[in-house]
């Protein structure tokens, strides 16, 4: 059930593009941001990635959208102001904000740097702060966030590629690290070759793994191997190819968000192998238990990453030159970009050039 936001008048004028209803159509929107509090960092948004989650929220496909909704949780920009008690940032720093802007800070998950699993986490757009005001995302000219949730972007990393790392990047980096699928020489499978999948290939290769892309589309083989550096390619609809690869993989990162059978994927795993789901599949999947018993196999899930891990990921990405393949678009192209995203017509992440193209109406 979508709700209408109660409008809070904050002191700082802001401008962005918002969806007004479940049609998901975005148009110019004037709103306001809070003053920079003592632990806050304010920054000018220069780029913002477009994630499939934005599309779900704009169209209220998960039933909890709050309108008007300013999407965007892959923000990158330059600090313009810091609060009096901010210790980690100064004016002029390159920074970003990902999927979260707050959490309870007191639960067990928060204490273990797992804010992404805090039951009271506040997401960057379409949620409510503790005071009841609504979070507006990165399809806008400015952002204010608590310094704890602000990520430092290394100088060597261009801002246009930094934003998608804060969502797509950490979403695949975190399970590779946590489930110890980051060891050189491991055989890692990646299901799906979209915004998440192409990042999973790149991070797994940077860890020294042998990477197999698993896709329903034979046409993606050349791209996967020649451009992204995968070592092999499996067409998941080809029973002969799948049979030949049975029992060969240490782990699989499954990035697909549409319903699909997982029994064939479990069959690809070696004993003690791990299938980690990171795509938000809306309908329940069938889990054949006997396929797990015969090999002590694991099916797990993972959602983005904590703040400490996100900083670790982006530092690793800068050091190893792991960056998303992006298509930079102006803000007035955003509705067309959403139509193309729905058809998977992008390689592999749209990024909005906020700094050069978002201009307030006269």
C-alpha positions in Angstrom: 0.0 0.0 0.0 1.6 3.3 -1.1 1.3 6.3 1.2 1.5 10.0 0.7 4.4 11.8 2.5 3.7 14.4 5.1 5.7 17.4 3.8 8.3 18.6 6.2 9.6 22.1 5.5 13.3 22.0 6.2 15.6 25.0 5.9 17.6 23.9 2.9 16.0 24.1 -0.5 16.7 21.1 -2.7 15.7 20.1 -6.2 15.4 16.7 -7.9 13.1 14.5 -9.9 10.3 12.5 -8.2 7.6 9.9 -9.0 4.2 11.1 -7.8 2.3 7.8 -8.1 2.7 4.2 -9.1 2.9 5.1 -12.8 6.6 5.6 -11.9 6.9 8.6 -14.2 9.6 11.0 -12.9 9.3 14.8 -13.2 11.0 17.9 -11.6 10.3 18.3 -7.8 11.2 21.0 -5.3 11.7 19.9 -1.7 13.9 20.6 1.2 16.8 19.0 3.2 17.5 19.3 6.9 20.2 21.7 8.2 23.6 20.1 8.6 23.6 18.7 12.1 26.7 18.4 14.3 27.4 14.8 13.0 26.2 15.4 9.5 28.0 15.7 6.1 26.3 17.8 3.4 27.4 17.2 -0.2 26.7 18.3 -3.7 25.5 15.3 -5.7 27.3 15.0 -9.0 26.4 11.5 -10.1 23.8 8.9 -9.2 23.4 5.4 -10.4 20.1 3.8 -11.4 19.4 0.5 -9.7 16.6 -1.9 -10.5 15.4 -1.3 -6.9 14.6 2.3 -7.9 12.2 1.0 -10.6 10.5 -1.4 -8.1 10.0 1.5 -5.6 8.8 4.1 -8.2 6.1 1.7 -9.3 5.2 0.5 -5.8 5.9 -3.1 -6.8 6.8 -3.9 -3.2 3.7 -2.2 -1.8 5.5 0.2 0.6 6.4 3.3 -1.5 6.0 6.8 -0.1 5.1 9.5 -2.7 6.4 11.9 -3.8 9.4 9.5 -4.2 12.9 10.8 -5.2 14.8 7.6 -6.0 18.5 7.0 -6.0 20.9 5.2 -3.5 24.1 5.2 -5.5 25.2 8.8 -4.9 28.6 10.4 -5.4 29.7 14.0 -5.0 31.8 16.6 -3.2 31.4 17.7 0.5 30.1 21.2 0.9 29.6 21.4 4.6 30.4 19.4 7.7 28.9 19.5 11.2 30.9 20.6 14.2 31.5 17.1 15.5 32.3 15.4 12.2 35.7 13.8 12.4 36.2 11.8 9.1 35.4 14.3 6.4 36.1 17.9 5.3 34.8 20.3 2.7 36.0 19.3 -0.8 36.3 15.5 0.0 34.9 13.0 -2.6 32.1 11.0 -0.9 29.2 8.8 -1.6 26.1 7.4 0.1 24.7 3.9 -0.7 21.5 2.1 0.3 21.3 3.3 4.0 21.3 6.6 5.8 20.6 5.4 9.3 20.2 2.4 11.6 19.4 1.9 15.3 23.2 1.8 16.3 22.4 -0.3 19.3 21.4 -3.8 18.2 23.7 -6.7 17.8 23.9 -6.3 14.0 24.9 -2.6 14.3 27.5 -3.5 16.9 29.1 -6.0 14.5 29.2 -3.5 11.5 26.2 -5.2 9.9 23.9 -2.1 9.7 22.5 -3.6 6.6 20.7 -6.2 8.7 19.5 -3.8 11.4 15.7 -4.2 11.8 15.4 -0.5 12.1 17.7 0.6 9.2 16.6 3.6 7.3 17.0 3.4 3.5 18.2 6.3 1.4 15.0 6.9 -0.4 11.3 6.3 0.3 11.6 5.6 4.0 11.1 7.7 7.1 13.7 9.2 9.5 13.2 9.0 13.2 11.5 12.4 13.2 8.9 11.2 10.7 10.4 13.1 7.7 10.8 11.2 4.4 14.2 10.2 2.9 14.7 11.6 -0.5 17.4 9.9 -2.7 20.1 10.9 -5.1 18.1 12.0 -8.2 18.7 15.4 -6.6 21.2 18.2 -6.3 22.2 17.7 -2.7 22.4 15.3 0.2 22.7 15.5 4.0 23.6 12.3 5.9 25.2 11.3 9.2 28.9 10.8 8.7 28.7 7.2 9.8 26.8 6.4 6.6 29.0 8.4 4.3 31.7 6.6 2.3 35.0 8.1 1.4 35.7 7.7 -2.3 39.4 7.2 -3.1 41.0 10.0 -5.2 41.9 7.5 -7.9 38.3 6.5 -8.5 36.3 8.7 -10.9 33.0 9.8 -9.4 30.8 8.6 -12.2 31.8 4.9 -11.6 31.8 5.2 -7.8 28.0 5.4 -7.2 27.1 1.9 -8.6 29.9 0.3 -6.4 28.0 1.5 -3.3 25.1 -0.8 -4.2 25.8 -3.3 -7.0 29.5 -3.5 -6.0 29.1 -4.3 -2.3 26.1 -6.6 -3.0 28.4 -9.0 -4.7 31.6 -8.2 -2.8 30.1 -9.0 0.6 29.0 -12.6 -0.1 32.3 -13.4 -1.9 34.2 -12.3 1.2 31.8 -13.6 3.9 31.4 -17.1 2.4 35.1 -17.3 1.7 34.7 -17.5 -2.1 37.5 -15.0 -2.5 40.5 -17.3 -2.6 42.8 -17.5 -5.6 42.2 -20.5 -7.8 38.6 -21.1 -6.7 36.0 -21.9 -9.3 33.2 -19.4 -9.0 29.9 -19.2 -11.0 28.0 -16.0 -11.6 24.3 -16.4 -12.6 23.0 -13.5 -14.7 25.0 -10.8 -16.5 23.4 -7.5 -15.6 24.3 -4.7 -13.2 25.1 -7.1 -10.3 26.4 -10.0 -12.4 29.0 -8.1 -14.3 30.4 -6.7 -11.0 30.5 -10.2 -9.5 32.6 -11.3 -12.5 35.0 -8.4 -12.0 35.4 -8.8 -8.2 35.8 -12.6 -8.4 38.5 -12.2 -11.1 40.2 -9.6 -8.9 40.3 -12.1 -6.1 42.1 -14.6 -8.5 39.1 -16.9 -9.1 38.3 -18.9 -12.3 34.9 -17.5 -13.2 32.1 -19.2 -15.1 29.1 -17.1 -16.3 25.8 -19.0 -16.2 23.1 -17.4 -18.5 20.0 -18.2 -20.4 21.4 -16.1 -23.3 24.0 -17.7 -25.6 24.5 -14.3 -27.2 26.2 -13.0 -24.0 29.1 -15.5 -24.3 31.5 -13.3 -26.3 30.8 -10.3 -24.0 31.4 -12.4 -20.9 34.7 -13.9 -22.0 36.2 -11.3 -24.2 35.1 -8.1 -22.5 34.6 -9.0 -18.8 37.3 -11.6 -18.6 35.2 -14.7 -17.6 37.0 -18.0 -18.1 34.0 -20.0 -19.3 30.3 -19.7 -20.1 27.4 -22.0 -19.5 24.0 -21.8 -21.2 21.7 -22.8 -18.4 19.1 -24.0 -20.8 21.5 -26.5 -22.5 21.3 -29.8 -20.5 24.5 -31.1 -22.1 26.5 -28.1 -21.0 25.1 -28.2 -17.5 25.6 -31.9 -17.2 29.3 -31.6 -18.3 29.8 -28.9 -15.6 28.2 -30.8 -12.7 30.2 -30.8 -9.4 32.8 -28.2 -10.7 32.2 -25.0 -8.8 33.1 -24.0 -5.2 30.5 -21.3 -5.1 27.9 -19.5 -7.1 26.6 -15.9 -6.8 23.1 -15.8 -8.2 22.1 -12.3 -9.2 18.9 -13.1 -11.1 15.7 -11.5 -9.7 13.2 -13.4 -11.9 11.9 -16.8 -10.9 14.2 -19.6 -12.0 15.0 -23.2 -11.1 17.9 -23.6 -8.6 18.2 -27.4 -8.7 20.5 -27.3 -11.8 22.6 -24.7 -10.0 23.0 -26.8 -6.9 24.1 -29.6 -9.2 27.0 -27.5 -10.4 28.4 -27.2 -6.9 31.2 -29.4 -5.5 30.8 -30.9 -2.1 30.6 -28.1 0.5 29.7 -25.7 -2.3 27.7 -22.6 -1.6 24.9 -21.0 -3.7 24.4 -17.4 -2.6 21.2 -15.6 -3.7 21.5 -11.8 -4.1 18.7 -11.2 -6.5 15.4 -10.2 -4.9 13.1 -13.0 -6.4 9.6 -12.1 -5.4 8.0 -15.6 -5.7 9.1 -18.5 -3.5 11.7 -20.8 -5.2 11.6 -24.6 -4.9 14.4 -25.9 -2.8 15.0 -29.7 -3.3 16.5 -30.7 0.0 18.1 -34.0 -1.2 20.3 -32.0 -3.6 21.8 -30.3 -0.5 22.2 -33.5 1.5 24.3 -35.2 -1.1 27.3 -33.0 -0.7 26.7 -30.8 2.4 25.8 -27.9 0.1 24.5 -24.5 1.3 21.9 -22.1 -0.1 22.3 -18.7 1.4 21.2 -15.1 1.0 23.0 -11.8 1.2 21.9 -8.2 1.2 24.2 -5.2 0.3 26.9 -4.8 3.0 27.6 -2.9 6.2 29.3 0.5 6.2 32.7 -0.7 7.2 32.6 -3.4 4.5 31.4 -0.9 1.9 34.4 1.3 2.6 36.7 -1.8 2.4 35.1 -2.7 -0.9 35.5 0.7 -2.6 39.1 0.9 -1.4 39.7 -2.6 -2.9 38.0 -1.5 -6.1 40.2 1.5 -6.5 43.3 -0.5 -5.8 42.5 -3.2 -8.2 40.7 -1.1 -10.9 37.4 -2.8 -10.4 34.8 -0.5 -11.9 31.3 -0.9 -13.4 30.6 -0.5 -17.0 28.3 2.5 -17.2 26.2 4.6 -19.6 26.1 8.2 -18.4 22.8 9.9 -19.1 21.3 13.4 -18.5 18.4 13.7 -16.0 15.8 14.4 -18.7 16.6 11.0 -20.2 15.7 9.2 -16.9 12.2 8.0 -17.9 13.6 6.5 -21.1 16.4 4.9 -19.1 13.9 3.3 -16.8 12.0 1.8 -19.9 15.3 0.5 -21.2 16.3 -0.9 -17.7 13.0 -2.8 -17.6 14.0 -4.5 -20.9 17.6 -5.1 -19.7 18.8 -2.8 -22.4 21.8 -1.4 -20.7 25.5 -2.5 -20.3 25.5 -2.5 -17.4 24.5 0.5 -15.2 22.9 3.8 -16.0 24.4 6.7 -14.2 22.7 10.1 -14.1 25.0 13.1 -14.7 23.4 15.2 -11.9 26.1 17.9 -11.7 25.8 18.9 -15.4 22.2 18.2 -16.3 20.0 18.8 -13.2 18.9 22.4 -13.4 16.1 23.9 -11.2 13.1 25.3 -13.1 13.2 29.1 -13.4 
